[in-house]
Structures are given as structure tokens and as C-alpha cells.
Amino acid sequence: MLKFVHLLTAATLIMVGSVVAESPVPIEKVATVADLELEVAGQIETLEKLLGEEAKFEDNEKAIHQAIGVLACMGQAIAEHPGNKETKVQGPQLRDAALSYAEEESFQSATKALGVLKQAQAGECKTESKVEHAWDELIEMYPLMEEMNTRNAKLVRVMKRPRGKPDESLHATTLAVLAIAMLADTSPVFDDADIPKWQGWSNEYRENMMKVADAVRAKDGTTARQWFDKANIACDQCHAEIRD
């Protein structure tokens, strides 16, 4: 009986969004290692541009925070991916380097984090980092939502004439990975009774974005748009009932 209670308690904790040290969704079902590696490269390139001039740091701070959060999620995704031996990117070290910026948000800490991020990308970090990390502690909700808006705008352009290139479908795949962090982070939900709704919308969004990625790869813009619209209906429902 005691064992049953322990199992029930564990299951209940997961359902209400308690801290879970691994993705609630098998990451290999959401993204390939190649997808994650490509996103890491793109975000590091973005950070290099954003940190090009210290005088522009304050103007770029929100975008920097956004890129850092995405990199933390990609690092954790690589850390948990069963195919992570296929890449030289050190997922746990990449994640920790991204999270180190949050400790002191300054130009100096950002440039320092960027240096370590590039080392982790090249597989050259000498430090040890644990694989396990809670998904609800990787990216704050505001930069996550801002990234969703940014990628949505890019996807709208892509879907008009998809060419099937990896960098096109990557927008949807990255959103699907970020939806895992959204699923795990129930902090915006003030009423515990609404947590199952939040989780349902997060799952629906992720699954639909994965279908968007498939359709873009197949150069089928019409189908991609249908799944894209369904994904954003979940967002609208959430904002109507919880976020707003």
C-alpha cells in the first residue's frame, strides 16, 4: 500500500507541473540532433552580432536574453537526446553556459557566457556538467513568448513558398522544443485547477508545430499553414482563459 501511495504521489507531482529533471516528452520524438545543432549555431551567430558593441548592449538586452534562453533549451535537449554522440556539441555545458548569464545580466557576463558557449559548441569545454536539469528553469516565459512571435513571423513567410531546406523547418522544430519548456513551466497558471488546460495546450502546440515542420520539409505550404493555424488556436485559447 505504501509503495502504491509513493507511485501515486510521484504521478500527481508530474501532472501538476512539479520540477522534473528530464523532458516530459522524449526529445528524440521532437527534434533530431542535426536540428538542435543547427539551432545552436544560429543562436550563437545571433549572439555574436548582438554583442558586437558594448554601447548597444542595453538596446539588444531583450534579444540577448531571448537567444540565451533558447540556447539553454537546446543544450538540455542535446543533453537528453539518445543520439547526442552524433554531435561534438556538449549539451550540458552549453546549457550551463547559457544559464550563467542569468546570474549577472551584464555585457561582461554575456561575452563571458558567449565564449563558453562557443567552447561547448566545439566540444572543447573541460568542465563537467550534469545531464539532469529541470525544464522549467531553462527560459523565462516572456523571452519564450517573444521567440514564439519571432519564429511565427518567419514561418508565415516560409509557408508561402517552402523550399524544404533545413533552416526553414527548423523554425517549427525549435518552437516544438520550446513548447516542452512551456509544458514544464506552469508558473503563469495561478489556479492549480487550470494546470491540466495549460499542459493540454502546450502539448497541442508542440504536436502541431512538429506537423508544420514535416509539411515544410515536404514543401507543402498549404498543409503547413493548416497545422500552424491549429497550433496558434491553442495559444489563443490559453491567452483568453489564463494568460490575459
FIVOTI-253593 format. One line per 2 residues: their letters; for each residue x, y, z of C-alpha. Coordinates in steps of 0.001 Angstrom, whole numbers, plus 500000, padded with zeros to 6 digits. Each point is the difference from the previous one (the first is absolute). Layout:
N
A = X Y Z  ...
This chain:
244
ML = 500000 500000 500000  502827 502397 500891
KF = 501721 499312 496676  496749 500761 498174
VH = 499648 503312 501839  503559 500963 499069
LL = 499351 499215 496340  496731 501907 500047
TA = 501662 502984 501617  502761 500022 497387
AT = 497484 499841 497193  497976 502815 501534
LI = 503073 502204 500295  500771 499523 496340
MV = 496433 500803 498994  499895 503278 501916
GS = 503252 501224 498486  502436 499359 502806
VV = 503705 500210 499194  500997 497090 497801
AE = 503677 499524 499223  499429 498749 496473
SP = 497734 500817 497112  496423 498787 500531
VP = 500122 499138 496282  502744 497820 498438
IE = 502130 502612 498270  500848 497684 497103
KV = 496336 500067 499003  500114 503780 499674
AT = 503349 500813 498377  503021 498352 498457
VA = 503501 500696 501251  500667 501733 496679
DL = 497047 502334 500638  501276 500888 503453
EL = 503550 500489 498752  498793 502341 497248
EV = 497963 502057 502464  502981 500308 502340
AG = 502157 501293 497150  497370 502548 499013
QI = 499466 501316 503516  503729 500312 500688
ET = 500401 501924 496749  497141 502261 501101
LE = 501642 500579 503380  503300 500914 498365
KL = 498229 502725 498020  498017 501243 502999
LG = 503157 500240 502105  502067 501692 497315
EE = 499951 503385 501752  499761 500578 503739
AK = 498316 503356 499380  497007 498179 498484
FE = 499639 497485 502829  496973 501625 501622
DN = 498227 500302 496653  500669 496323 499265
EK = 499455 498663 503513  496561 498482 499362
AI = 501199 498260 496844  503085 498730 501841
HQ = 497842 498623 502800  497828 498315 497391
AI = 502920 498332 498198  501554 498900 503288
GV = 496741 498357 501079  499646 498135 496716
LA = 503587 498763 500301  499324 498705 503512
CM = 497069 497982 498637  502035 498684 497060
GQ = 502807 499021 502346  497651 498012 502209
AI = 498391 498405 496957  503414 498857 498750
AE = 500930 498807 503490  496959 497710 500093
HP = 499992 498932 496349  500982 496321 499618
GN = 501853 500924 496811  502161 502703 501548
KE = 503174 498090 499195  499363 501045 496389
TK = 500998 503581 500805  503031 501612 501578
VQ = 497737 502533 501733  500141 499465 503761
GP = 496372 500400 500997  500315 500259 503800
QL = 502892 502464 499790  498145 502050 497389
RD = 496968 500175 502288  502051 501027 503029
AA = 501863 502662 498020  496686 501483 498895
LS = 498594 499922 503521  503124 501673 501398
YA = 498972 503225 498274  496816 500164 502081
EE = 502070 500246 503179  501318 503448 499024
ES = 498394 501532 496930  502746 502302 498748
FQ = 502057 500434 496838  502965 498394 501737
SA = 498038 496959 501150  498425 499664 496555
TK = 503339 500067 498181  501432 497553 502519
AL = 497019 497693 499504  500396 500286 496225
GV = 503604 498852 500258  498996 496893 501941
LK = 497045 499393 497673  502384 499914 497043
QA = 502259 497587 501863  497040 497719 500710
QA = 498934 500242 496365  503455 498854 498935
GE = 500115 497260 502645  502915 501663 501776
CK = 498607 500622 503500  502143 498425 502702
TE = 497436 500393 502767  497523 497311 500999
SK = 496261 500686 499962  497134 497778 501033
VE = 497601 498764 497353  496969 500482 502246
HA = 498381 503404 500201  496431 501153 500520
WD = 498354 501230 496800  498056 502683 501838
EL = 503259 501718 500941  501500 500437 496523
IE = 498208 503020 498553  497663 502593 501475
MY = 496510 500232 498572  500329 503498 498529
PL = 503022 499280 497752  498423 496650 499124
ME = 496855 501748 498770  502077 502594 498160
EM = 501903 497224 498222  496694 498413 499043
NT = 498881 503293 498459  503296 500374 498136
RN = 499863 496468 498589  496322 500302 499120
AK = 500771 503007 497807  502797 498100 498270
LV = 497811 496951 499480  497266 502082 498381
RV = 502515 501057 497345  501397 496485 499589
MK = 496587 498388 499561  499184 502203 497016
RP = 502655 498193 497983  501844 497288 501949
RG = 503108 498613 498351  500464 497154 502451
KP = 503306 501289 501345  501033 499067 503573
DE = 500114 503610 501178  496341 500443 499002
SL = 498530 497065 501916  502350 500810 502882
HA = 497776 502905 501056  497137 497598 500725
TT = 502263 497371 501556  501522 502566 502356
LA = 496524 501122 501034  499108 496371 500709
VL = 503047 499689 502278  499143 503265 501756
AI = 496501 498648 500557  501570 497365 502260
AM = 501296 502787 502241  496557 501599 499833
LA = 498386 496710 501007  502317 499675 502992
DT = 499699 503592 501213  496543 500427 501485
SP = 500937 503143 501965  497715 502258 497897
VF = 497015 497898 501108  498582 501506 503192
DD = 497256 497432 500528  501249 496418 500362
AD = 496724 498804 498513  501091 501584 496693
IP = 503335 498165 499812  498585 497081 497958
KW = 498705 502555 497480  503437 501638 499777
QG = 501631 496632 499478  497416 499005 497405
WS = 500555 503171 497982  503778 499622 500268
NE = 499817 496431 498724  497626 500992 497209
YR = 502281 502853 498949  503076 497762 499955
EN = 498319 497232 498024  498617 502418 497424
MM = 503346 501748 499571  501646 496637 499376
KV = 497464 499495 497197  500794 503466 498662
AD = 503661 498982 499818  499105 496796 498140
AV = 497882 501900 497477  502679 502643 499410
RA = 502562 497270 499376  497566 498523 497459
KD = 499660 503463 498370  496274 499957 500765
GT = 499232 503544 501075  496230 499507 500048
TA = 500125 497118 502472  502661 501778 502037
RQ = 497721 503015 500325  497089 497837 501145
WF = 502055 498489 502840  501518 503406 500779
DK = 496544 501505 500451  498952 497113 502250
AN = 503108 500511 502130  499190 503658 500439
IA = 496385 499273 500898  501414 498267 503085
CD = 501951 503183 500771  496901 502148 499568
QC = 497978 497752 502307  502700 500171 502650
HA = 500220 503793 499833  496236 500316 500162
EI = 499610 497772 503049  503277 500284 501912
RD = 502681 502389 498765  497833 503084 499439
